[in-house]
Amino acid sequence: MNALQAYFAGAIHEFKNITWPTEAETIRIAKITVVFIVVCTMLFFVADGFFSVLLAQIPSTF
């Protein structure tokens, strides 16, 4: 049981050393994440449309 207690004591000690982000940093990172997701979604939408048109030009042989 000593090993388990030592593990949790170490985990608690490390948890206290965490530097949490400020509210401003959290909001800034959240905005960056949302913009990144929107840009990626738009790129995938355009690529999907491009390849759909491209593949529609290939005559069906099946």
N, CA, C and O atoms as CSV, one atom per row, in Angstrom:
chain,resi,resn,atom,element,x,y,z
A,1,MET,N,N,0.817,-1.195,0.000
A,1,MET,CA,C,0.000,0.000,0.000
A,1,MET,C,C,0.858,1.255,0.000
A,1,MET,O,O,0.386,2.318,-0.404
A,2,ASN,N,N,2.096,1.159,0.439
A,2,ASN,CA,C,2.985,2.318,0.462
A,2,ASN,C,C,3.248,2.856,-0.942
A,2,ASN,O,O,3.340,4.068,-1.137
A,3,ALA,N,N,3.368,1.966,-1.912
A,3,ALA,CA,C,3.632,2.403,-3.282
A,3,ALA,C,C,2.450,3.202,-3.818
A,3,ALA,O,O,2.630,4.196,-4.521
A,4,LEU,N,N,1.255,2.767,-3.486
A,4,LEU,CA,C,0.057,3.463,-3.944
A,4,LEU,C,C,-0.049,4.843,-3.287
A,4,LEU,O,O,-0.399,5.821,-3.949
A,5,GLN,N,N,0.247,4.920,-2.016
A,5,GLN,CA,C,0.225,6.200,-1.317
A,5,GLN,C,C,1.289,7.144,-1.868
A,5,GLN,O,O,1.048,8.341,-2.025
A,6,ALA,N,N,2.458,6.600,-2.158
A,6,ALA,CA,C,3.534,7.423,-2.711
A,6,ALA,C,C,3.151,7.947,-4.094
A,6,ALA,O,O,3.451,9.088,-4.445
A,7,TYR,N,N,2.492,7.103,-4.863
A,7,TYR,CA,C,2.059,7.519,-6.198
A,7,TYR,C,C,1.103,8.706,-6.102
A,7,TYR,O,O,1.286,9.716,-6.782
A,8,PHE,N,N,0.081,8.577,-5.254
A,8,PHE,CA,C,-0.903,9.639,-5.129
A,8,PHE,C,C,-0.309,10.894,-4.496
A,8,PHE,O,O,-0.698,12.008,-4.848
A,9,ALA,N,N,0.622,10.725,-3.573
A,9,ALA,CA,C,1.290,11.892,-2.975
A,9,ALA,C,C,2.079,12.641,-4.051
A,9,ALA,O,O,2.067,13.871,-4.092
A,10,GLY,N,N,2.763,11.893,-4.920
A,10,GLY,CA,C,3.502,12.512,-6.030
A,10,GLY,C,C,2.573,13.187,-7.020
A,10,GLY,O,O,2.876,14.267,-7.529
A,11,ALA,N,N,1.437,12.549,-7.295
A,11,ALA,CA,C,0.470,13.121,-8.232
A,11,ALA,C,C,-0.101,14.428,-7.677
A,11,ALA,O,O,-0.250,15.402,-8.415
A,12,ILE,N,N,-0.413,14.451,-6.412
A,12,ILE,CA,C,-0.941,15.668,-5.793
A,12,ILE,C,C,0.110,16.775,-5.804
A,12,ILE,O,O,-0.201,17.938,-6.062
A,13,HIS,N,N,1.346,16.403,-5.523
A,13,HIS,CA,C,2.433,17.381,-5.544
A,13,HIS,C,C,2.587,17.986,-6.943
A,13,HIS,O,O,2.726,19.202,-7.078
A,14,GLU,N,N,2.565,17.159,-7.967
A,14,GLU,CA,C,2.686,17.655,-9.345
A,14,GLU,C,C,1.475,18.496,-9.736
A,14,GLU,O,O,1.609,19.484,-10.458
A,15,PHE,N,N,0.304,18.108,-9.263
A,15,PHE,CA,C,-0.914,18.852,-9.580
A,15,PHE,C,C,-0.840,20.270,-9.029
A,15,PHE,O,O,-1.349,21.205,-9.648
A,16,LYS,N,N,-0.217,20.433,-7.886
A,16,LYS,CA,C,-0.079,21.762,-7.289
A,16,LYS,C,C,0.914,22.629,-8.047
A,16,LYS,O,O,0.889,23.852,-7.907
A,17,ASN,N,N,1.786,22.027,-8.846
A,17,ASN,CA,C,2.791,22.776,-9.602
A,17,ASN,C,C,2.277,23.265,-10.953
A,17,ASN,O,O,2.982,23.975,-11.670
A,18,ILE,N,N,1.063,22.887,-11.294
A,18,ILE,CA,C,0.507,23.267,-12.592
A,18,ILE,C,C,0.263,24.770,-12.626
A,18,ILE,O,O,-0.271,25.345,-11.677
A,19,THR,N,N,0.660,25.399,-13.728
A,19,THR,CA,C,0.364,26.812,-13.954
A,19,THR,C,C,-0.821,26.879,-14.909
A,19,THR,O,O,-0.679,26.617,-16.103
A,20,TRP,N,N,-1.969,27.224,-14.390
A,20,TRP,CA,C,-3.173,27.269,-15.196
A,20,TRP,C,C,-3.198,28.554,-16.023
A,20,TRP,O,O,-2.718,29.594,-15.571
A,21,PRO,N,N,-3.761,28.483,-17.241
A,21,PRO,CA,C,-3.825,29.696,-18.074
A,21,PRO,C,C,-4.817,30.707,-17.493
A,21,PRO,O,O,-5.765,30.351,-16.793
A,22,THR,N,N,-4.565,31.960,-17.805
A,22,THR,CA,C,-5.488,33.007,-17.357
A,22,THR,C,C,-6.744,32.967,-18.225
A,22,THR,O,O,-6.790,32.271,-19.239
A,23,GLU,N,N,-7.751,33.718,-17.815
A,23,GLU,CA,C,-8.985,33.765,-18.585
A,23,GLU,C,C,-8.732,34.337,-19.983
A,23,GLU,O,O,-9.292,33.853,-20.966
A,24,ALA,N,N,-7.894,35.360,-20.066
A,24,ALA,CA,C,-7.591,35.976,-21.361
A,24,ALA,C,C,-6.882,34.981,-22.288
A,24,ALA,O,O,-7.183,34.915,-23.480
A,25,GLU,N,N,-5.948,34.214,-21.739
A,25,GLU,CA,C,-5.247,33.213,-22.557
A,25,GLU,C,C,-6.210,32.132,-23.038
A,25,GLU,O,O,-6.138,31.689,-24.184
A,26,THR,N,N,-7.101,31.718,-22.162
A,26,THR,CA,C,-8.074,30.686,-22.527
A,26,THR,C,C,-8.986,31.170,-23.643
A,26,THR,O,O,-9.266,30.425,-24.583
A,27,ILE,N,N,-9.448,32.404,-23.548
A,27,ILE,CA,C,-10.323,32.961,-24.585
A,27,ILE,C,C,-9.565,33.096,-25.898
A,27,ILE,O,O,-10.110,32.789,-26.958
A,28,ARG,N,N,-8.318,33.551,-25.843
A,28,ARG,CA,C,-7.517,33.717,-27.058
A,28,ARG,C,C,-7.304,32.370,-27.746
A,28,ARG,O,O,-7.452,32.264,-28.964
A,29,ILE,N,N,-6.962,31.357,-26.983
A,29,ILE,CA,C,-6.723,30.031,-27.564
A,29,ILE,C,C,-8.021,29.440,-28.104
A,29,ILE,O,O,-8.008,28.762,-29.132
A,30,ALA,N,N,-9.134,29.685,-27.432
A,30,ALA,CA,C,-10.424,29.197,-27.921
A,30,ALA,C,C,-10.776,29.854,-29.254
A,30,ALA,O,O,-11.274,29.189,-30.162
A,31,LYS,N,N,-10.520,31.155,-29.374
A,31,LYS,CA,C,-10.789,31.854,-30.640
A,31,LYS,C,C,-9.926,31.292,-31.768
A,31,LYS,O,O,-10.408,31.069,-32.878
A,32,ILE,N,N,-8.652,31.065,-31.473
A,32,ILE,CA,C,-7.748,30.501,-32.486
A,32,ILE,C,C,-8.248,29.130,-32.922
A,32,ILE,O,O,-8.219,28.805,-34.109
A,33,THR,N,N,-8.703,28.333,-31.975
A,33,THR,CA,C,-9.202,26.993,-32.284
A,33,THR,C,C,-10.436,27.057,-33.174
A,33,THR,O,O,-10.545,26.303,-34.141
A,34,VAL,N,N,-11.362,27.949,-32.855
A,34,VAL,CA,C,-12.578,28.081,-33.657
A,34,VAL,C,C,-12.238,28.534,-35.072
A,34,VAL,O,O,-12.784,27.998,-36.037
A,35,VAL,N,N,-11.353,29.505,-35.210
A,35,VAL,CA,C,-10.954,29.978,-36.542
A,35,VAL,C,C,-10.295,28.848,-37.325
A,35,VAL,O,O,-10.578,28.669,-38.509
A,36,PHE,N,N,-9.422,28.086,-36.676
A,36,PHE,CA,C,-8.752,26.969,-37.337
A,36,PHE,C,C,-9.767,25.935,-37.826
A,36,PHE,O,O,-9.652,25.431,-38.943
A,37,ILE,N,N,-10.753,25.622,-36.998
A,37,ILE,CA,C,-11.773,24.645,-37.388
A,37,ILE,C,C,-12.597,25.155,-38.559
A,37,ILE,O,O,-12.906,24.393,-39.475
A,38,VAL,N,N,-12.957,26.437,-38.543
A,38,VAL,CA,C,-13.745,27.012,-39.640
A,38,VAL,C,C,-12.947,26.997,-40.943
A,38,VAL,O,O,-13.485,26.653,-41.995
A,39,VAL,N,N,-11.670,27.366,-40.880
A,39,VAL,CA,C,-10.824,27.375,-42.078
A,39,VAL,C,C,-10.673,25.952,-42.626
A,39,VAL,O,O,-10.807,25.739,-43.831
A,40,CYS,N,N,-10.401,24.998,-41.770
A,40,CYS,CA,C,-10.264,23.607,-42.221
A,40,CYS,C,C,-11.563,23.088,-42.825
A,40,CYS,O,O,-11.546,22.385,-43.836
A,41,THR,N,N,-12.690,23.434,-42.206
A,41,THR,CA,C,-13.985,23.011,-42.738
A,41,THR,C,C,-14.206,23.588,-44.129
A,41,THR,O,O,-14.674,22.886,-45.025
A,42,MET,N,N,-13.874,24.858,-44.314
A,42,MET,CA,C,-14.038,25.482,-45.627
A,42,MET,C,C,-13.127,24.817,-46.664
A,42,MET,O,O,-13.546,24.574,-47.796
A,43,LEU,N,N,-11.888,24.524,-46.277
A,43,LEU,CA,C,-10.967,23.867,-47.214
A,43,LEU,C,C,-11.477,22.487,-47.620
A,43,LEU,O,O,-11.429,22.124,-48.795
A,44,PHE,N,N,-11.961,21.726,-46.651
A,44,PHE,CA,C,-12.499,20.402,-46.975
A,44,PHE,C,C,-13.745,20.518,-47.841
A,44,PHE,O,O,-13.942,19.696,-48.736
A,45,PHE,N,N,-14.586,21.510,-47.602
A,45,PHE,CA,C,-15.781,21.724,-48.406
A,45,PHE,C,C,-15.412,22.033,-49.850
A,45,PHE,O,O,-16.004,21.480,-50.777
A,46,VAL,N,N,-14.444,22.909,-50.043
A,46,VAL,CA,C,-13.998,23.266,-51.395
A,46,VAL,C,C,-13.346,22.067,-52.077
A,46,VAL,O,O,-13.617,21.797,-53.247
A,47,ALA,N,N,-12.494,21.350,-51.357
A,47,ALA,CA,C,-11.838,20.177,-51.939
A,47,ALA,C,C,-12.860,19.112,-52.316
A,47,ALA,O,O,-12.744,18.489,-53.372
A,48,ASP,N,N,-13.860,18.898,-51.465
A,48,ASP,CA,C,-14.899,17.912,-51.759
A,48,ASP,C,C,-15.665,18.303,-53.016
A,48,ASP,O,O,-15.929,17.460,-53.874
A,49,GLY,N,N,-16.019,19.574,-53.125
A,49,GLY,CA,C,-16.722,20.033,-54.316
A,49,GLY,C,C,-15.869,19.886,-55.562
A,49,GLY,O,O,-16.363,19.463,-56.608
A,50,PHE,N,N,-14.590,20.232,-55.460
A,50,PHE,CA,C,-13.676,20.111,-56.594
A,50,PHE,C,C,-13.578,18.668,-57.067
A,50,PHE,O,O,-13.708,18.390,-58.259
A,51,PHE,N,N,-13.349,17.752,-56.133
A,51,PHE,CA,C,-13.195,16.349,-56.519
A,51,PHE,C,C,-14.514,15.732,-56.971
A,51,PHE,O,O,-14.512,14.817,-57.794
A,52,SER,N,N,-15.631,16.212,-56.452
A,52,SER,CA,C,-16.925,15.717,-56.924
A,52,SER,C,C,-17.138,16.089,-58.389
A,52,SER,O,O,-17.587,15.270,-59.192
A,53,VAL,N,N,-16.809,17.334,-58.725
A,53,VAL,CA,C,-16.938,17.770,-60.123
A,53,VAL,C,C,-15.944,17.016,-60.999
A,53,VAL,O,O,-16.286,16.585,-62.100
A,54,LEU,N,N,-14.723,16.857,-60.518
A,54,LEU,CA,C,-13.686,16.148,-61.269
A,54,LEU,C,C,-14.086,14.698,-61.521
A,54,LEU,O,O,-13.945,14.203,-62.640
A,55,LEU,N,N,-14.574,14.026,-60.508
A,55,LEU,CA,C,-14.960,12.625,-60.676
A,55,LEU,C,C,-16.218,12.464,-61.494
A,55,LEU,O,O,-16.419,11.417,-62.110
A,56,ALA,N,N,-17.074,13.475,-61.519
A,56,ALA,CA,C,-18.273,13.413,-62.343
A,56,ALA,C,C,-17.918,13.455,-63.815
A,56,ALA,O,O,-18.706,13.001,-64.645
A,57,GLN,N,N,-16.771,13.979,-64.160
A,57,GLN,CA,C,-16.332,14.058,-65.555
A,57,GLN,C,C,-15.834,12.721,-66.088
A,57,GLN,O,O,-15.755,12.519,-67.300
A,58,ILE,N,N,-15.502,11.817,-65.187
A,58,ILE,CA,C,-15.023,10.495,-65.595
A,58,ILE,C,C,-16.237,9.635,-65.953
A,58,ILE,O,O,-17.148,9.475,-65.141
A,59,PRO,N,N,-16.247,9.089,-67.158
A,59,PRO,CA,C,-17.394,8.278,-67.545
A,59,PRO,C,C,-17.447,6.988,-66.716
A,59,PRO,O,O,-16.424,6.371,-66.418
A,60,SER,N,N,-18.631,6.621,-66.370
A,60,SER,CA,C,-18.827,5.403,-65.574
A,60,SER,C,C,-18.641,4.176,-66.457
A,60,SER,O,O,-19.279,4.050,-67.502
A,61,THR,N,N,-17.778,3.288,-66.037
A,61,THR,CA,C,-17.531,2.076,-66.822
A,61,THR,C,C,-18.097,0.836,-66.138
A,61,THR,O,O,-17.905,-0.282,-66.616
A,62,PHE,N,N,-18.778,1.028,-65.044
A,62,PHE,CA,C,-19.320,-0.142,-64.326
A,62,PHE,C,C,-20.778,-0.252,-64.519
A,62,PHE,O,O,-21.403,-1.173,-63.992
